[in-house]
Each structure stands twice: as C-alpha cells, then as structure tokens.
Amino acid sequence: MARKITVSVDHDVCVGNAMCVTIATKAFELNDERQSAPANPDDDTEELILEAAENCPVAAITVTDADTGEQLFP
C-alpha cells in the first residue's frame, strides 16, 4: 500500500511557474493568484509528486509523510 503524504506550497516563494501542475496534474492546481496549491495528492503517485517538487524552480513545495511527519522533500 502506498504511504499517505501531505503537500504544502509556500506562497511567499511560489512564482507560478506551474511546472508542478504539468507533472502531477491531479495533486496540484493553480489558485486565483496563479500560484500552485495542493489539490488531490492521493490522486497522483508519490513519485510524480516528488518529481513535481524537485522541479519547482524556487523550492516552494514541501512533501511530508502524513503518518510519521518525516519530510520527504526538500
């Protein structure tokens, strides 16, 4: 069974590049300010979500194991 993860986006850092939305199409969406926002992280694979976080040009995405609290990225 896949582990449950939580995703957060620091809107003070996010520049709206939308790379995350392109890579993990279900886990992220753009808000009204055209910044990334978590959508449905359970609907994309952990691998896609981590890839999206790794490709954020300003490292605005944090991925955490929901059960243990371990930070998976950055």
PDB file of N, CA, C and O in Angstrom:
ATOM      1  N   MET A   1       0.847  -1.179   0.000  1.00  0.00           N
ATOM      2  CA  MET A   1       0.000   0.000   0.000  1.00  0.00           C
ATOM      3  C   MET A   1       0.896   1.248   0.000  1.00  0.00           C
ATOM      4  O   MET A   1       1.911   1.294   0.696  1.00  0.00           O
ATOM      5  N   ALA A   2       0.514   2.233  -0.772  1.00  0.00           N
ATOM      6  CA  ALA A   2       1.279   3.472  -0.860  1.00  0.00           C
ATOM      7  C   ALA A   2       1.133   4.271   0.425  1.00  0.00           C
ATOM      8  O   ALA A   2       0.077   4.280   1.058  1.00  0.00           O
ATOM      9  N   ARG A   3       2.219   4.942   0.795  1.00  0.00           N
ATOM     10  CA  ARG A   3       2.119   5.759   2.005  1.00  0.00           C
ATOM     11  C   ARG A   3       1.345   7.032   1.715  1.00  0.00           C
ATOM     12  O   ARG A   3       1.326   7.525   0.587  1.00  0.00           O
ATOM     13  N   LYS A   4       0.716   7.548   2.738  1.00  0.00           N
ATOM     14  CA  LYS A   4      -0.058   8.787   2.631  1.00  0.00           C
ATOM     15  C   LYS A   4       0.897   9.960   2.824  1.00  0.00           C
ATOM     16  O   LYS A   4       1.700   9.969   3.758  1.00  0.00           O
ATOM     17  N   ILE A   5       0.806  10.929   1.952  1.00  0.00           N
ATOM     18  CA  ILE A   5       1.678  12.098   2.049  1.00  0.00           C
ATOM     19  C   ILE A   5       0.845  13.371   2.088  1.00  0.00           C
ATOM     20  O   ILE A   5      -0.296  13.407   1.626  1.00  0.00           O
ATOM     21  N   THR A   6       1.439  14.403   2.647  1.00  0.00           N
ATOM     22  CA  THR A   6       0.829  15.730   2.613  1.00  0.00           C
ATOM     23  C   THR A   6       1.745  16.644   1.814  1.00  0.00           C
ATOM     24  O   THR A   6       2.962  16.462   1.781  1.00  0.00           O
ATOM     25  N   VAL A   7       1.145  17.610   1.187  1.00  0.00           N
ATOM     26  CA  VAL A   7       1.867  18.542   0.328  1.00  0.00           C
ATOM     27  C   VAL A   7       1.499  19.956   0.747  1.00  0.00           C
ATOM     28  O   VAL A   7       0.330  20.259   0.987  1.00  0.00           O
ATOM     29  N   SER A   8       2.505  20.816   0.833  1.00  0.00           N
ATOM     30  CA  SER A   8       2.225  22.231   1.093  1.00  0.00           C
ATOM     31  C   SER A   8       3.045  23.078   0.131  1.00  0.00           C
ATOM     32  O   SER A   8       4.097  22.658  -0.350  1.00  0.00           O
ATOM     33  N   VAL A   9       2.546  24.270  -0.136  1.00  0.00           N
ATOM     34  CA  VAL A   9       3.213  25.206  -1.036  1.00  0.00           C
ATOM     35  C   VAL A   9       3.376  26.527  -0.308  1.00  0.00           C
ATOM     36  O   VAL A   9       2.407  27.077   0.217  1.00  0.00           O
ATOM     37  N   ASP A  10       4.588  27.031  -0.274  1.00  0.00           N
ATOM     38  CA  ASP A  10       4.876  28.321   0.347  1.00  0.00           C
ATOM     39  C   ASP A  10       4.557  29.421  -0.656  1.00  0.00           C
ATOM     40  O   ASP A  10       5.307  29.638  -1.608  1.00  0.00           O
ATOM     41  N   HIS A  11       3.439  30.116  -0.439  1.00  0.00           N
ATOM     42  CA  HIS A  11       3.010  31.147  -1.385  1.00  0.00           C
ATOM     43  C   HIS A  11       3.866  32.409  -1.312  1.00  0.00           C
ATOM     44  O   HIS A  11       3.776  33.264  -2.192  1.00  0.00           O
ATOM     45  N   ASP A  12       4.680  32.534  -0.295  1.00  0.00           N
ATOM     46  CA  ASP A  12       5.621  33.653  -0.256  1.00  0.00           C
ATOM     47  C   ASP A  12       6.784  33.427  -1.216  1.00  0.00           C
ATOM     48  O   ASP A  12       7.512  34.359  -1.556  1.00  0.00           O
ATOM     49  N   VAL A  13       6.949  32.167  -1.651  1.00  0.00           N
ATOM     50  CA  VAL A  13       8.066  31.803  -2.529  1.00  0.00           C
ATOM     51  C   VAL A  13       7.586  31.452  -3.941  1.00  0.00           C
ATOM     52  O   VAL A  13       8.282  31.741  -4.915  1.00  0.00           O
ATOM     53  N   CYS A  14       6.428  30.843  -4.063  1.00  0.00           N
ATOM     54  CA  CYS A  14       5.918  30.357  -5.348  1.00  0.00           C
ATOM     55  C   CYS A  14       5.794  31.506  -6.355  1.00  0.00           C
ATOM     56  O   CYS A  14       5.251  32.569  -6.053  1.00  0.00           O
ATOM     57  N   VAL A  15       6.319  31.254  -7.570  1.00  0.00           N
ATOM     58  CA  VAL A  15       6.271  32.266  -8.631  1.00  0.00           C
ATOM     59  C   VAL A  15       5.282  31.897  -9.738  1.00  0.00           C
ATOM     60  O   VAL A  15       5.200  32.591 -10.751  1.00  0.00           O
ATOM     61  N   GLY A  16       4.535  30.812  -9.549  1.00  0.00           N
ATOM     62  CA  GLY A  16       3.516  30.437 -10.526  1.00  0.00           C
ATOM     63  C   GLY A  16       4.061  29.852 -11.810  1.00  0.00           C
ATOM     64  O   GLY A  16       3.440  29.986 -12.864  1.00  0.00           O
ATOM     65  N   ASN A  17       5.206  29.209 -11.737  1.00  0.00           N
ATOM     66  CA  ASN A  17       5.817  28.577 -12.899  1.00  0.00           C
ATOM     67  C   ASN A  17       4.931  27.464 -13.466  1.00  0.00           C
ATOM     68  O   ASN A  17       4.948  27.218 -14.673  1.00  0.00           O
ATOM     69  N   ALA A  18       4.169  26.799 -12.623  1.00  0.00           N
ATOM     70  CA  ALA A  18       3.204  25.749 -12.978  1.00  0.00           C
ATOM     71  C   ALA A  18       3.847  24.441 -13.425  1.00  0.00           C
ATOM     72  O   ALA A  18       3.170  23.587 -13.997  1.00  0.00           O
ATOM     73  N   MET A  19       5.129  24.272 -13.175  1.00  0.00           N
ATOM     74  CA  MET A  19       5.786  23.010 -13.513  1.00  0.00           C
ATOM     75  C   MET A  19       5.138  21.869 -12.730  1.00  0.00           C
ATOM     76  O   MET A  19       4.958  20.775 -13.265  1.00  0.00           O
ATOM     77  N   CYS A  20       4.787  22.115 -11.473  1.00  0.00           N
ATOM     78  CA  CYS A  20       4.173  21.075 -10.646  1.00  0.00           C
ATOM     79  C   CYS A  20       2.837  20.625 -11.220  1.00  0.00           C
ATOM     80  O   CYS A  20       2.516  19.437 -11.199  1.00  0.00           O
ATOM     81  N   VAL A  21       2.064  21.570 -11.730  1.00  0.00           N
ATOM     82  CA  VAL A  21       0.762  21.252 -12.311  1.00  0.00           C
ATOM     83  C   VAL A  21       0.938  20.439 -13.591  1.00  0.00           C
ATOM     84  O   VAL A  21       0.106  19.590 -13.913  1.00  0.00           O
ATOM     85  N   THR A  22       2.000  20.696 -14.305  1.00  0.00           N
ATOM     86  CA  THR A  22       2.295  19.972 -15.531  1.00  0.00           C
ATOM     87  C   THR A  22       2.710  18.528 -15.236  1.00  0.00           C
ATOM     88  O   THR A  22       2.346  17.612 -15.973  1.00  0.00           O
ATOM     89  N   ILE A  23       3.466  18.329 -14.162  1.00  0.00           N
ATOM     90  CA  ILE A  23       3.991  16.994 -13.835  1.00  0.00           C
ATOM     91  C   ILE A  23       2.977  16.169 -13.051  1.00  0.00           C
ATOM     92  O   ILE A  23       2.688  15.033 -13.427  1.00  0.00           O
ATOM     93  N   ALA A  24       2.443  16.710 -11.991  1.00  0.00           N
ATOM     94  CA  ALA A  24       1.480  15.993 -11.134  1.00  0.00           C
ATOM     95  C   ALA A  24       0.126  16.672 -11.310  1.00  0.00           C
ATOM     96  O   ALA A  24      -0.278  17.504 -10.497  1.00  0.00           O
ATOM     97  N   THR A  25      -0.547  16.313 -12.354  1.00  0.00           N
ATOM     98  CA  THR A  25      -1.747  17.030 -12.802  1.00  0.00           C
ATOM     99  C   THR A  25      -2.926  16.965 -11.839  1.00  0.00           C
ATOM    100  O   THR A  25      -3.807  17.823 -11.882  1.00  0.00           O
ATOM    101  N   LYS A  26      -2.951  15.959 -10.976  1.00  0.00           N
ATOM    102  CA  LYS A  26      -4.065  15.833 -10.039  1.00  0.00           C
ATOM    103  C   LYS A  26      -3.718  16.358  -8.654  1.00  0.00           C
ATOM    104  O   LYS A  26      -4.600  16.768  -7.899  1.00  0.00           O
ATOM    105  N   ALA A  27      -2.443  16.344  -8.326  1.00  0.00           N
ATOM    106  CA  ALA A  27      -2.020  16.733  -6.976  1.00  0.00           C
ATOM    107  C   ALA A  27      -1.937  18.246  -6.791  1.00  0.00           C
ATOM    108  O   ALA A  27      -2.009  18.740  -5.666  1.00  0.00           O
ATOM    109  N   PHE A  28      -1.787  18.982  -7.896  1.00  0.00           N
ATOM    110  CA  PHE A  28      -1.631  20.434  -7.812  1.00  0.00           C
ATOM    111  C   PHE A  28      -2.604  21.124  -8.738  1.00  0.00           C
ATOM    112  O   PHE A  28      -3.029  20.569  -9.751  1.00  0.00           O
ATOM    113  N   GLU A  29      -2.953  22.357  -8.370  1.00  0.00           N
ATOM    114  CA  GLU A  29      -3.766  23.232  -9.207  1.00  0.00           C
ATOM    115  C   GLU A  29      -3.261  24.649  -9.002  1.00  0.00           C
ATOM    116  O   GLU A  29      -2.512  24.914  -8.062  1.00  0.00           O
ATOM    117  N   LEU A  30      -3.661  25.548  -9.863  1.00  0.00           N
ATOM    118  CA  LEU A  30      -3.300  26.946  -9.687  1.00  0.00           C
ATOM    119  C   LEU A  30      -4.462  27.671  -9.022  1.00  0.00           C
ATOM    120  O   LEU A  30      -5.621  27.473  -9.385  1.00  0.00           O
ATOM    121  N   ASN A  31      -4.137  28.515  -8.041  1.00  0.00           N
ATOM    122  CA  ASN A  31      -5.178  29.282  -7.361  1.00  0.00           C
ATOM    123  C   ASN A  31      -5.475  30.564  -8.149  1.00  0.00           C
ATOM    124  O   ASN A  31      -4.961  30.750  -9.252  1.00  0.00           O
ATOM    125  N   ASP A  32      -6.285  31.425  -7.595  1.00  0.00           N
ATOM    126  CA  ASP A  32      -6.684  32.656  -8.291  1.00  0.00           C
ATOM    127  C   ASP A  32      -5.516  33.597  -8.551  1.00  0.00           C
ATOM    128  O   ASP A  32      -5.583  34.433  -9.451  1.00  0.00           O
ATOM    129  N   GLU A  33      -4.454  33.468  -7.774  1.00  0.00           N
ATOM    130  CA  GLU A  33      -3.250  34.300  -7.965  1.00  0.00           C
ATOM    131  C   GLU A  33      -2.254  33.620  -8.896  1.00  0.00           C
ATOM    132  O   GLU A  33      -1.125  34.084  -9.051  1.00  0.00           O
ATOM    133  N   ARG A  34      -2.675  32.514  -9.518  1.00  0.00           N
ATOM    134  CA  ARG A  34      -1.841  31.705 -10.411  1.00  0.00           C
ATOM    135  C   ARG A  34      -0.633  31.115  -9.697  1.00  0.00           C
ATOM    136  O   ARG A  34       0.433  30.943 -10.290  1.00  0.00           O
ATOM    137  N   GLN A  35      -0.813  30.811  -8.423  1.00  0.00           N
ATOM    138  CA  GLN A  35       0.206  30.110  -7.658  1.00  0.00           C
ATOM    139  C   GLN A  35      -0.266  28.680  -7.444  1.00  0.00           C
ATOM    140  O   GLN A  35      -1.462  28.391  -7.436  1.00  0.00           O
ATOM    141  N   SER A  36       0.701  27.800  -7.271  1.00  0.00           N
ATOM    142  CA  SER A  36       0.385  26.403  -7.042  1.00  0.00           C
ATOM    143  C   SER A  36      -0.314  26.221  -5.700  1.00  0.00           C
ATOM    144  O   SER A  36      -0.044  26.934  -4.733  1.00  0.00           O
ATOM    145  N   ALA A  37      -1.216  25.250  -5.669  1.00  0.00           N
ATOM    146  CA  ALA A  37      -1.900  24.880  -4.431  1.00  0.00           C
ATOM    147  C   ALA A  37      -2.118  23.374  -4.465  1.00  0.00           C
ATOM    148  O   ALA A  37      -2.395  22.814  -5.525  1.00  0.00           O
ATOM    149  N   PRO A  38      -1.995  22.709  -3.315  1.00  0.00           N
ATOM    150  CA  PRO A  38      -2.287  21.275  -3.287  1.00  0.00           C
ATOM    151  C   PRO A  38      -3.749  21.043  -3.666  1.00  0.00           C
ATOM    152  O   PRO A  38      -4.640  21.772  -3.229  1.00  0.00           O
ATOM    153  N   ALA A  39      -3.978  20.027  -4.476  1.00  0.00           N
ATOM    154  CA  ALA A  39      -5.339  19.700  -4.879  1.00  0.00           C
ATOM    155  C   ALA A  39      -5.728  18.341  -4.299  1.00  0.00           C
ATOM    156  O   ALA A  39      -6.399  18.271  -3.269  1.00  0.00           O
ATOM    157  N   ASN A  40      -5.312  17.281  -4.950  1.00  0.00           N
ATOM    158  CA  ASN A  40      -5.648  15.925  -4.518  1.00  0.00           C
ATOM    159  C   ASN A  40      -4.396  15.052  -4.536  1.00  0.00           C
ATOM    160  O   ASN A  40      -4.219  14.256  -5.458  1.00  0.00           O
ATOM    161  N   PRO A  41      -3.530  15.187  -3.539  1.00  0.00           N
ATOM    162  CA  PRO A  41      -2.283  14.421  -3.564  1.00  0.00           C
ATOM    163  C   PRO A  41      -2.491  12.910  -3.569  1.00  0.00           C
ATOM    164  O   PRO A  41      -1.597  12.173  -3.984  1.00  0.00           O
ATOM    165  N   ASP A  42      -3.641  12.437  -3.121  1.00  0.00           N
ATOM    166  CA  ASP A  42      -3.897  10.998  -3.142  1.00  0.00           C
ATOM    167  C   ASP A  42      -4.179  10.489  -4.556  1.00  0.00           C
ATOM    168  O   ASP A  42      -4.170   9.281  -4.793  1.00  0.00           O
ATOM    169  N   ASP A  43      -4.427  11.401  -5.492  1.00  0.00           N
ATOM    170  CA  ASP A  43      -4.784  11.007  -6.851  1.00  0.00           C
ATOM    171  C   ASP A  43      -3.582  10.893  -7.790  1.00  0.00           C
ATOM    172  O   ASP A  43      -3.737  10.436  -8.923  1.00  0.00           O
ATOM    173  N   ASP A  44      -2.401  11.293  -7.352  1.00  0.00           N
ATOM    174  CA  ASP A  44      -1.178  11.122  -8.127  1.00  0.00           C
ATOM    175  C   ASP A  44      -0.231  10.227  -7.337  1.00  0.00           C
ATOM    176  O   ASP A  44      -0.390  10.064  -6.128  1.00  0.00           O
ATOM    177  N   THR A  45       0.739   9.656  -8.011  1.00  0.00           N
ATOM    178  CA  THR A  45       1.701   8.802  -7.320  1.00  0.00           C
ATOM    179  C   THR A  45       2.690   9.650  -6.526  1.00  0.00           C
ATOM    180  O   THR A  45       2.928  10.816  -6.841  1.00  0.00           O
ATOM    181  N   GLU A  46       3.250   9.046  -5.505  1.00  0.00           N
ATOM    182  CA  GLU A  46       4.279   9.717  -4.715  1.00  0.00           C
ATOM    183  C   GLU A  46       5.444  10.132  -5.613  1.00  0.00           C
ATOM    184  O   GLU A  46       6.014  11.210  -5.445  1.00  0.00           O
ATOM    185  N   GLU A  47       5.789   9.276  -6.557  1.00  0.00           N
ATOM    186  CA  GLU A  47       6.898   9.570  -7.463  1.00  0.00           C
ATOM    187  C   GLU A  47       6.632  10.837  -8.277  1.00  0.00           C
ATOM    188  O   GLU A  47       7.523  11.672  -8.436  1.00  0.00           O
ATOM    189  N   LEU A  48       5.411  10.982  -8.792  1.00  0.00           N
ATOM    190  CA  LEU A  48       5.069  12.182  -9.564  1.00  0.00           C
ATOM    191  C   LEU A  48       5.089  13.429  -8.688  1.00  0.00           C
ATOM    192  O   LEU A  48       5.566  14.481  -9.111  1.00  0.00           O
ATOM    193  N   ILE A  49       4.577  13.313  -7.482  1.00  0.00           N
ATOM    194  CA  ILE A  49       4.546  14.461  -6.579  1.00  0.00           C
ATOM    195  C   ILE A  49       5.964  14.885  -6.197  1.00  0.00           C
ATOM    196  O   ILE A  49       6.271  16.077  -6.160  1.00  0.00           O
ATOM    197  N   LEU A  50       6.815  13.918  -5.918  1.00  0.00           N
ATOM    198  CA  LEU A  50       8.212  14.250  -5.600  1.00  0.00           C
ATOM    199  C   LEU A  50       8.924  14.843  -6.811  1.00  0.00           C
ATOM    200  O   LEU A  50       9.724  15.767  -6.666  1.00  0.00           O
ATOM    201  N   GLU A  51       8.642  14.327  -7.993  1.00  0.00           N
ATOM    202  CA  GLU A  51       9.231  14.893  -9.208  1.00  0.00           C
ATOM    203  C   GLU A  51       8.788  16.340  -9.394  1.00  0.00           C
ATOM    204  O   GLU A  51       9.591  17.200  -9.756  1.00  0.00           O
ATOM    205  N   ALA A  52       7.515  16.602  -9.147  1.00  0.00           N
ATOM    206  CA  ALA A  52       6.998  17.968  -9.262  1.00  0.00           C
ATOM    207  C   ALA A  52       7.693  18.885  -8.266  1.00  0.00           C
ATOM    208  O   ALA A  52       8.086  19.998  -8.615  1.00  0.00           O
ATOM    209  N   ALA A  53       7.846  18.425  -7.034  1.00  0.00           N
ATOM    210  CA  ALA A  53       8.514  19.228  -6.006  1.00  0.00           C
ATOM    211  C   ALA A  53       9.971  19.487  -6.384  1.00  0.00           C
ATOM    212  O   ALA A  53      10.471  20.600  -6.222  1.00  0.00           O
ATOM    213  N   GLU A  54      10.640  18.470  -6.881  1.00  0.00           N
ATOM    214  CA  GLU A  54      12.046  18.610  -7.262  1.00  0.00           C
ATOM    215  C   GLU A  54      12.236  19.559  -8.433  1.00  0.00           C
ATOM    216  O   GLU A  54      13.294  20.174  -8.568  1.00  0.00           O
ATOM    217  N   ASN A  55      11.224  19.684  -9.278  1.00  0.00           N
ATOM    218  CA  ASN A  55      11.320  20.546 -10.454  1.00  0.00           C
ATOM    219  C   ASN A  55      10.808  21.958 -10.215  1.00  0.00           C
ATOM    220  O   ASN A  55      10.825  22.782 -11.130  1.00  0.00           O
ATOM    221  N   CYS A  56      10.358  22.248  -9.009  1.00  0.00           N
ATOM    222  CA  CYS A  56       9.938  23.611  -8.690  1.00  0.00           C
ATOM    223  C   CYS A  56      11.183  24.508  -8.718  1.00  0.00           C
ATOM    224  O   CYS A  56      12.137  24.248  -7.985  1.00  0.00           O
ATOM    225  N   PRO A  57      11.192  25.542  -9.538  1.00  0.00           N
ATOM    226  CA  PRO A  57      12.403  26.356  -9.683  1.00  0.00           C
ATOM    227  C   PRO A  57      12.763  27.170  -8.442  1.00  0.00           C
ATOM    228  O   PRO A  57      13.888  27.658  -8.328  1.00  0.00           O
ATOM    229  N   VAL A  58      11.817  27.321  -7.510  1.00  0.00           N
ATOM    230  CA  VAL A  58      12.099  28.112  -6.303  1.00  0.00           C
ATOM    231  C   VAL A  58      11.942  27.296  -5.020  1.00  0.00           C
ATOM    232  O   VAL A  58      11.943  27.858  -3.924  1.00  0.00           O
ATOM    233  N   ALA A  59      11.808  25.975  -5.150  1.00  0.00           N
ATOM    234  CA  ALA A  59      11.689  25.062  -3.999  1.00  0.00           C
ATOM    235  C   ALA A  59      10.570  25.483  -3.035  1.00  0.00           C
ATOM    236  O   ALA A  59      10.771  25.543  -1.822  1.00  0.00           O
ATOM    237  N   ALA A  60       9.402  25.770  -3.592  1.00  0.00           N
ATOM    238  CA  ALA A  60       8.273  26.220  -2.779  1.00  0.00           C
ATOM    239  C   ALA A  60       7.431  25.070  -2.236  1.00  0.00           C
ATOM    240  O   ALA A  60       6.533  25.296  -1.425  1.00  0.00           O
ATOM    241  N   ILE A  61       7.705  23.842  -2.669  1.00  0.00           N
ATOM    242  CA  ILE A  61       6.862  22.693  -2.318  1.00  0.00           C
ATOM    243  C   ILE A  61       7.529  21.840  -1.246  1.00  0.00           C
ATOM    244  O   ILE A  61       8.707  21.499  -1.350  1.00  0.00           O
ATOM    245  N   THR A  62       6.764  21.503  -0.223  1.00  0.00           N
ATOM    246  CA  THR A  62       7.217  20.593   0.825  1.00  0.00           C
ATOM    247  C   THR A  62       6.335  19.357   0.788  1.00  0.00           C
ATOM    248  O   THR A  62       5.109  19.454   0.740  1.00  0.00           O
ATOM    249  N   VAL A  63       6.974  18.191   0.813  1.00  0.00           N
ATOM    250  CA  VAL A  63       6.262  16.915   0.808  1.00  0.00           C
ATOM    251  C   VAL A  63       6.614  16.185   2.105  1.00  0.00           C
ATOM    252  O   VAL A  63       7.788  16.040   2.444  1.00  0.00           O
ATOM    253  N   THR A  64       5.597  15.732   2.820  1.00  0.00           N
ATOM    254  CA  THR A  64       5.783  15.113   4.129  1.00  0.00           C
ATOM    255  C   THR A  64       5.009  13.805   4.208  1.00  0.00           C
ATOM    256  O   THR A  64       3.913  13.692   3.658  1.00  0.00           O
ATOM    257  N   ASP A  65       5.582  12.811   4.894  1.00  0.00           N
ATOM    258  CA  ASP A  65       4.870  11.569   5.188  1.00  0.00           C
ATOM    259  C   ASP A  65       3.795  11.904   6.221  1.00  0.00           C
ATOM    260  O   ASP A  65       4.113  12.372   7.314  1.00  0.00           O
ATOM    261  N   ALA A  66       2.546  11.672   5.889  1.00  0.00           N
ATOM    262  CA  ALA A  66       1.426  12.065   6.758  1.00  0.00           C
ATOM    263  C   ALA A  66       1.401  11.289   8.066  1.00  0.00           C
ATOM    264  O   ALA A  66       0.925  11.807   9.075  1.00  0.00           O
ATOM    265  N   ASP A  67       1.897  10.071   8.072  1.00  0.00           N
ATOM    266  CA  ASP A  67       1.855   9.256   9.278  1.00  0.00           C
ATOM    267  C   ASP A  67       3.017   9.511  10.230  1.00  0.00           C
ATOM    268  O   ASP A  67       2.838   9.535  11.448  1.00  0.00           O
ATOM    269  N   THR A  68       4.209   9.701   9.668  1.00  0.00           N
ATOM    270  CA  THR A  68       5.389   9.838  10.525  1.00  0.00           C
ATOM    271  C   THR A  68       5.836  11.281  10.716  1.00  0.00           C
ATOM    272  O   THR A  68       6.563  11.593  11.659  1.00  0.00           O
ATOM    273  N   GLY A  69       5.398  12.162   9.814  1.00  0.00           N
ATOM    274  CA  GLY A  69       5.842  13.550   9.864  1.00  0.00           C
ATOM    275  C   GLY A  69       7.205  13.753   9.222  1.00  0.00           C
ATOM    276  O   GLY A  69       7.724  14.869   9.200  1.00  0.00           O
ATOM    277  N   GLU A  70       7.792  12.671   8.695  1.00  0.00           N
ATOM    278  CA  GLU A  70       9.096  12.778   8.042  1.00  0.00           C
ATOM    279  C   GLU A  70       8.978  13.642   6.779  1.00  0.00           C
ATOM    280  O   GLU A  70       8.102  13.427   5.942  1.00  0.00           O
ATOM    281  N   GLN A  71       9.869  14.608   6.666  1.00  0.00           N
ATOM    282  CA  GLN A  71       9.885  15.467   5.496  1.00  0.00           C
ATOM    283  C   GLN A  71      10.597  14.718   4.383  1.00  0.00           C
ATOM    284  O   GLN A  71      11.758  14.335   4.525  1.00  0.00           O
ATOM    285  N   LEU A  72       9.887  14.508   3.258  1.00  0.00           N
ATOM    286  CA  LEU A  72      10.425  13.768   2.130  1.00  0.00           C
ATOM    287  C   LEU A  72      11.099  14.682   1.119  1.00  0.00           C
ATOM    288  O   LEU A  72      12.013  14.265   0.408  1.00  0.00           O
ATOM    289  N   PHE A  73      10.653  15.913   1.059  1.00  0.00           N
ATOM    290  CA  PHE A  73      11.265  16.925   0.186  1.00  0.00           C
ATOM    291  C   PHE A  73      10.907  18.294   0.719  1.00  0.00           C
ATOM    292  O   PHE A  73       9.759  18.454   1.134  1.00  0.00           O
ATOM    293  N   PRO A  74      11.753  19.285   0.752  1.00  0.00           N
ATOM    294  CA  PRO A  74      13.158  19.169   0.357  1.00  0.00           C
ATOM    295  C   PRO A  74      13.950  18.439   1.411  1.00  0.00           C
ATOM    296  O   PRO A  74      15.155  18.245   1.254  1.00  0.00           O
TER     297      PRO A  74
END
